[in-house]
Amino acid sequence: MVHLRPAPRPIFGALSTIRVTMAWDPCVLHRECGYGDAVNVQKVVGVLVAILVVFWIISSPGTAAGTVNGILDSLASAGDSLIQFLRGVAPG
């Protein structure tokens, strides 16, 4: 089978890894065209968010603890509501 090198893909932005690709493109499956070397925007944003969260925890630990407790209480309440719903739906 002959593999032809595809035409260059457009790059959107300096840090973006968005590429226009086709499903049959061998570069998508094997990463042989060098597109994996670009900086991944998702990783950069994730690192920035992690740095901001650590700064927030260090600068005001009481507020951060209260926020985390509120989120956990909301998740627990949602879980209890889901369990009550499933018990009401299930034949008893």
C-alpha positions, 0 to 999 in steps of 0.5 A: 500500500502506498502512503502519500504524505498529506497536504499541510494542515492549517494551525489555529493560533500559536499555542493551539493543537487544533488540526483539520484531519481526515479519518483516513489520514495515516498521520492521525493514527501513527503521529508520523507527521510531527504534529505531536510536538506542538504545545498542548493548550489544555495542559497549559490551562491545567497547569495555570488553574492548578497554580491559581488553586494552590495560591488561593489555598495558601492565601486564604485557607479558611475560605478555601476549606469552606468552599470545598466543604460546601461543594462536598455537601452539595455532592452528598445531597445530590447523591442522596437525592439520586438514591431516593429517586432510584429506590422510588423507581425500583420495584419494591 
